[in-house]
Amino acid sequence: MAISRQWTEWHLTPGGWVSGSSRRDGEGNVWRDEPEDRIITFVYQEQTGKTDAEPRVAVQESWRSKAAGAGADIENLLAQHGPCPQKL
């Protein structure tokens, strides 16, 4: 059973990575609107259980644009700005 589950949404836009909604221990959820020009969204998560010395990290795609040509745009933007940030 997790005793800590924190996460941040990361949106890739033509201008780079933009932090979105998040959840932090002691703060709860903070909701933010998605950027209108986002092309793909990932959720970075850190989860810690009672016996874990280090948090378990996961990065999961949660949304992808279905606009024509979006696949090529995603690949180009990932090449330009790098992978999803792995931080809260």
Residue pairs with C-beta under 8 A, 6 or more apart in sequence:
1 49
1 50
2 47
2 48
2 49
3 48
3 49
3 50
4 25
4 46
4 47
4 48
4 55
5 23
5 45
5 46
5 47
5 48
6 22
6 23
6 24
6 25
6 45
6 46
6 47
6 88
7 22
7 23
7 43
7 44
7 45
7 46
7 88
8 19
8 20
8 21
8 22
8 23
8 43
8 44
8 87
8 88
9 19
9 20
9 21
9 22
9 32
9 34
9 41
9 42
9 43
9 62
10 17
10 18
10 19
10 20
10 41
10 42
10 43
10 44
10 84
10 85
11 17
11 18
11 19
11 20
11 34
11 35
11 38
11 40
11 41
12 18
12 38
12 39
12 40
12 41
12 42
12 74
12 77
12 78
12 81
12 84
13 35
13 37
13 38
13 39
13 77
14 37
14 39
14 77
15 37
16 81
17 81
17 84
17 85
18 35
18 38
19 32
20 32
20 34
20 35
20 41
21 29
21 30
21 31
21 32
22 29
22 30
22 32
22 88
23 29
23 30
24 30
24 88
34 41
34 63
38 63
38 65
39 64
39 65
39 70
39 73
39 74
39 77
40 61
40 63
40 64
40 65
40 74
40 77
41 61
41 62
41 63
41 64
42 59
42 60
42 61
42 62
42 84
43 59
43 60
43 62
44 57
44 58
44 59
44 84
44 85
44 86
44 87
44 88
45 57
45 58
45 59
45 60
46 55
46 56
46 57
46 88
47 55
47 56
47 58
48 54
48 55
48 56
49 56
57 86
59 83
59 84
59 86
64 70
64 74
65 73
65 74
